[in-house]
């Protein structure tokens, strides 16, 4: 960890906050001559966002680090040609993986960058204290988010809440228990953020907002109710926080109308940071381009001016698990597609992921300006439904409405009359169908220690589950191992 806690990070300013993060967070400035003005503070906060992008940036030929969180779900067939994703598909990945190193590196760089901002901003004079507190709120939101990723991916990890002075001493830390990181860092950071960030929603800029802080906090509480913290009281906290977001009426599910289907609103850049998108990973073509679209374009039928990689395709059992009437399933151009028509020609191919298909890529390939959803309102609704049911012992009207609103726009009938156990399973299934390829199913597996077996149509323990590759998940596979290179630098991580 030593090499990742050196003060080489930050700091750059940008003239606009709209899709505001475009470049790596490096500067010749030092902390001694920086952090003098409110503009410096804004630049420092901007820098923290840059480390969100690494796991969603295509590496090598068709490697995409976030794919490691999807392979364990059993929803996908790996078709990438470079080997790294395949290691996770066959469960042969190791501590030498570039994917886990990518997450580790970017999270701790983001944390160090946030710590620097949090340490220095209090000494800057602002004419408006609420502006100072809002910037602090953004920094703490991002630090909380990075730690949320770390504890779910790696389990016990080092906790560091101040900026590094001497990498050889305060940069070498032992692991801290997951429950303590939640209690000492994640929950306090997000609570501060929800009470101080000035943006109610991300509309127009994509920055962290009050709605994003409350949504992430609800998800954090839901995680704390499950493995490894196992605090049943956290269900009530998740319920309450999610209800605050619902009652704010700041967000809503996309609906099909005369302009577009709700699927095409999900993947249209014009709808980024609006409506259902509580918090997006923002891109801006051509300055900051996303290659997520190109990664998911089917490789068997090329209809853009670029190479199409395929990435991973939905497994047949996953596709068949959707109700025949479910518009998200085998209905072309829902969440998946197997044909596409452009310039008068129809292309056919195996079922591929349509969820992130930005039609603008037909002219901008291989890059795209489409954002990637980090927090989405459908997820928040299902978080409330699950948490309320667990906290109160049976689903209430709001929980039913949350689930049925999602089902209705998918073309499915409303549910009713479920007991606690049946409703829980129904919510879990809706999460499985609604949130695929968004790195959310992985977090559900971590907290529940269960996965949906599409063959038996039931939830089963993750240990012993057979992936589409034929590999069987063994005890101890999760959490992922801390990168070997970090353990070699810091022997305390191996204890």
GUVODREN-239178 format. One record per residue (C-alpha): x negated, z negated, y negated. Coordinates in steps of 0.2 Angstrom, whole numbers, padded with zeros to 4 digits, always signed. Example, Ala and Ser with C-alpha at 12.3 -4.5 7.8 and 13.67 -1.06 7.14 Angstrom:
BEGIN
-0062-0039+0022
-0068-0036+0005
This chain:
BEGIN
+0000+0000+0000
-0015-0002-0011
-0016+0016-0016
+0002+0016-0021
+0002+0001-0032
-0011+0007-0044
-0006+0010-0062
-0007+0029-0063
+0011+0032-0065
+0023+0035-0079
+0026+0041-0093
+0033+0056-0101
+0046+0059-0114
+0060+0072-0114
+0070+0078-0129
+0087+0078-0119
+0095+0067-0107
+0106+0081-0099
+0099+0084-0081
+0084+0075-0089
+0071+0074-0076
+0060+0089-0074
+0042+0085-0070
+0030+0073-0061
+0028+0056-0069
+0010+0057-0074
+0002+0055-0091
-0015+0052-0099
-0007+0038-0108
-0012+0020-0103
-0001+0005-0103
-0012-0002-0117
-0008+0011-0129
+0010+0015-0123
+0026+0005-0123
+0026+0002-0142
+0042+0010-0147
+0060+0013-0140
+0055+0031-0137
+0041+0025-0126
+0053+0014-0117
+0065+0029-0114
+0051+0039-0107
+0046+0025-0096
+0063+0024-0088
+0064+0043-0087
+0048+0042-0076
+0056+0031-0063
+0069+0044-0058
+0056+0057-0053
+0052+0048-0037
+0070+0051-0031
+0066+0069-0027
+0052+0068-0014
+0063+0066+0002
+0074+0080-0003
+0060+0092-0007
+0056+0105+0006
+0038+0103+0012
+0028+0115+0023
+0038+0130+0029
+0055+0122+0032
+0052+0103+0033
+0064+0092+0023
+0060+0073+0025
+0078+0067+0023
+0082+0076+0039
+0074+0061+0048
+0089+0051+0043
+0101+0064+0050
+0093+0067+0067
+0098+0050+0074
+0116+0053+0071
+0119+0065+0085
+0128+0077+0073
+0115+0090+0072
+0105+0103+0081
+0087+0105+0074
+0083+0123+0071
+0068+0121+0059
+0053+0130+0064
+0039+0118+0058
+0038+0103+0070
+0041+0087+0060
+0060+0087+0061
+0059+0091+0079
+0050+0075+0082
+0065+0065+0076
+0076+0076+0085
+0067+0072+0102
+0063+0054+0096
+0045+0058+0098
+0040+0054+0080
+0026+0041+0076
+0019+0030+0063
+0009+0045+0057
+0025+0055+0052
+0024+0063+0035
+0043+0060+0033
+0042+0041+0033
+0026+0042+0022
+0036+0052+0010
+0050+0039+0009
+0038+0024+0008
+0026+0032-0005
+0040+0038-0017
+0050+0021-0015
+0035+0011-0019
+0029+0022-0033
+0047+0021-0040
+0046+0002-0039
+0029+0001-0047
+0035+0012-0061
+0051+0001-0063
+0041-0015-0063
+0030-0008-0077
+0045-0004-0088
+0054-0021-0084
+0038-0030-0089
+0034-0021-0105
+0051-0017-0113
+0055-0035-0118
+0040-0034-0130
+0046-0019-0139
+0057-0021-0155
+0074-0012-0154
+0086-0011-0169
+0099-0011-0155
+0097-0025-0142
+0111-0016-0131
+0100-0001-0130
+0085-0011-0124
+0096-0020-0111
+0103-0003-0105
+0086+0004-0102
+0082-0012-0093
+0098-0010-0083
+0093+0008-0078
+0076+0002-0073
+0083-0012-0062
+0096-0001-0055
+0083+0011-0049
+0072-0003-0042
+0086-0010-0032
+0090+0007-0025
+0072+0010-0020
+0072-0007-0011
+0089-0003-0003
+0081+0013+0005
+0066+0003+0011
+0075-0011+0019
+0086+0001+0029
+0073+0013+0034
+0059+0000+0038
+0066-0017+0039
+0055-0031+0032
+0044-0024+0018
+0033-0031+0004
+0043-0037-0011
+0035-0035-0027
+0044-0038-0044
+0030-0037-0056
+0018-0023-0061
+0001-0022-0053
-0014-0030-0062
-0027-0029-0048
-0023-0017-0033
-0035-0026-0022
-0026-0043-0024
-0008-0042-0030
-0006-0024-0022
-0009-0031-0004
+0006-0041+0001
+0014-0046+0017
+0032-0042+0023
+0047-0051+0016
+0063-0053+0026
+0077-0041+0023
+0089-0054+0018
+0077-0061+0005
+0074-0044-0003
+0093-0042-0004
+0095-0059-0012
+0079-0059-0023
+0079-0041-0029
+0093-0029-0024
+0108-0039-0028
+0101-0047-0044
+0095-0030-0050
+0111-0021-0047
+0121-0036-0055
+0110-0034-0071
+0113-0016-0071
+0132-0016-0070
+0132-0028-0084
+0120-0019-0096
+0120-0001-0093
+0129+0008-0108
+0135+0023-0098
+0152+0020-0089
+0150+0036-0079
+0136+0049-0077
+0147+0063-0085
+0135+0075-0094
+0118+0067-0090
+0117+0061-0072
+0109+0044-0077
+0113+0028-0068
+0129+0022-0075
+0140+0006-0073
+0150+0015-0060
+0135+0019-0050
+0129+0001-0051
+0145-0006-0045
+0147+0007-0031
+0129+0004-0025
+0132-0015-0026
+0148-0013-0015
+0138-0003-0002
+0124-0016-0003
+0137-0030+0001
+0144-0019+0015
+0126-0018+0022
+0123-0036+0021
+0139-0040+0031
+0131-0030+0045
+0114-0029+0054
+0101-0037+0051
+0108-0050+0038
+0125-0052+0046
+0133-0061+0032
+0152-0060+0035
+0156-0067+0018
+0148-0051+0011
+0164-0041+0016
+0174-0050+0002
+0160-0046-0010
+0160-0027-0005
+0179-0027-0006
+0180-0034-0024
+0166-0023-0031
+0173-0007-0024
+0190-0012-0030
+0183-0013-0048
+0177+0005-0046
+0194+0010-0040
+0203+0001-0054
+0192+0008-0067
+0200+0025-0064
+0183+0033-0069
+0181+0043-0054
+0193+0054-0043
+0193+0064-0027
+0191+0083-0030
+0207+0093-0026
+0210+0111-0023
+0218+0120-0038
+0219+0137-0045
+0201+0137-0050
+0193+0132-0034
+0195+0123-0017
+0189+0105-0017
+0175+0111-0006
+0169+0123-0019
+0170+0109-0032
+0158+0099-0022
+0145+0112-0021
+0147+0120-0039
+0135+0115-0052
+0149+0115-0065
+0156+0099-0057
+0139+0089-0055
+0140+0072-0063
+0159+0073-0064
+0175+0068-0055
+0169+0063-0037
+0151+0063-0041
+0147+0045-0045
+0128+0048-0045
+0119+0064-0041
+0101+0069-0039
+0100+0081-0053
+0092+0098-0054
+0091+0112-0067
+0087+0130-0063
+0074+0136-0067
+0065+0121-0074
+0068+0109-0059
+0074+0119-0044
+0082+0112-0028
+0078+0120-0012
+0091+0111-0002
+0103+0126-0003
+0089+0138+0004
+0085+0125+0018
+0103+0125+0024
+0106+0144+0023
+0109+0152+0040
+0093+0160+0046
+0102+0173+0058
+0110+0182+0044
+0100+0184+0027
+0112+0188+0012
+0101+0182-0002
+0084+0189-0009
+0075+0174+0000
+0070+0167+0016
+0084+0157+0024
+0079+0142+0035
+0094+0136+0044
+0087+0118+0043
+0099+0110+0055
+0116+0116+0062
+0131+0106+0067
+0131+0102+0085
+0146+0109+0095
+0152+0091+0100
+0152+0086+0081
+0162+0102+0076
+0174+0099+0090
+0177+0081+0085
+0186+0086+0070
+0205+0088+0072
+0210+0106+0073
+0220+0104+0057
+0205+0096+0048
+0199+0108+0034
+0182+0100+0035
+0179+0106+0052
+0181+0124+0060
+0189+0131+0044
+0176+0143+0037
+0169+0137+0020
+0175+0119+0022
+0160+0108+0026
+0154+0122+0038
+0155+0141+0039
+0151+0154+0051
+0154+0170+0040
+0151+0175+0022
+0156+0190+0012
+0146+0196-0002
+0145+0213-0010
+0158+0220+0001
+0148+0215+0017
+0153+0201+0029
+0139+0192+0038
+0142+0182+0054
+0131+0168+0061
+0132+0152+0070
+0141+0137+0062
+0130+0131+0048
+0132+0118+0034
+0142+0124+0019
+0143+0108+0010
+0129+0111-0002
+0131+0130-0004
+0129+0134-0022
+0135+0152-0024
+0124+0154-0039
+0110+0155-0026
+0115+0173-0022
+0106+0177-0038
+0094+0162-0040
+0087+0161-0023
+0076+0153-0017
+0079+0139-0030
+0095+0132-0036
+0102+0120-0049
+0114+0111-0038
+0113+0092-0038
+0113+0082-0022
+0126+0068-0020
+0118+0051-0019
+0134+0041-0022
+0151+0049-0020
+0169+0043-0023
+0175+0047-0005
+0161+0035+0001
+0167+0021-0011
+0185+0023-0005
+0180+0021+0013
+0168+0006+0008
+0183-0003+0001
+0195+0001+0016
+0182-0006+0028
+0177-0021+0018
+0195-0026+0014
+0201-0024+0032
+0187-0035+0038
+0189-0048+0024
+0207-0050+0025
+0210-0047+0043
+0221-0032+0042
+0222-0017+0030
+0232-0018+0014
+0241-0004+0004
+0226+0001-0006
+0215+0002+0010
+0228+0014+0018
+0229+0024+0002
+0210+0026+0001
+0209+0033+0019
+0225+0043+0017
+0219+0051+0001
+0204+0058+0010
+0214+0063+0025
+0227+0072+0014
+0215+0083+0005
+0208+0087+0022
+0225+0093+0028
+0228+0078+0039
+0243+0067+0041
+0243+0049+0034
+0240+0034+0046
+0249+0018+0046
+0253+0003+0057
+0235+0000+0063
+0228-0018+0067
+0212-0023+0061
+0201-0016+0075
+0210+0001+0076
+0209+0003+0057
+0190-0001+0057
+0187+0012+0070
+0198+0025+0060
+0188+0021+0044
+0171+0023+0054
+0177+0040+0060
+0182+0046+0043
+0165+0041+0037
+0157+0051+0051
+0167+0066+0047
+0167+0065+0028
+0149+0060+0024
+0139+0071+0036
+0122+0078+0030
+0123+0066+0015
+0111+0052+0023
+0125+0040+0024
+0129+0040+0043
+0111+0033+0046
+0115+0018+0035
+0131+0015+0045
+0121+0015+0061
+0109+0003+0054
+0122-0010+0049
+0134-0008+0064
+0121-0003+0077
+0134+0009+0083
+0136+0028+0083
+0150+0039+0086
+0149+0048+0103
+0159+0064+0101
+0160+0067+0120
+0169+0051+0124
+0177+0050+0106
+0172+0032+0104
+0159+0022+0095
+0145+0016+0107
+0129+0006+0104
+0115+0016+0096
+0103+0010+0110
+0106+0021+0125
+0114+0035+0115
+0110+0052+0120
+0106+0065+0106
+0110+0083+0107
+0091+0086+0112
+0094+0075+0127
+0083+0061+0121
+0089+0044+0123
+0088+0031+0109
+0077+0016+0116
+0078-0002+0110
+0066-0004+0095
+0067+0014+0089
+0075+0008+0073
+0069+0003+0060
+0056+0016+0058
+0038+0011+0059
+0029+0008+0043
+0017+0022+0040
+0000+0020+0049
-0010+0024+0034
-0002+0010+0024
-0005-0003+0038
-0024+0003+0039
-0025-0001+0020
-0015-0017+0021
-0017-0026+0037
-0004-0039+0032
+0009-0025+0035
+0005-0026+0054
+0010-0044+0055
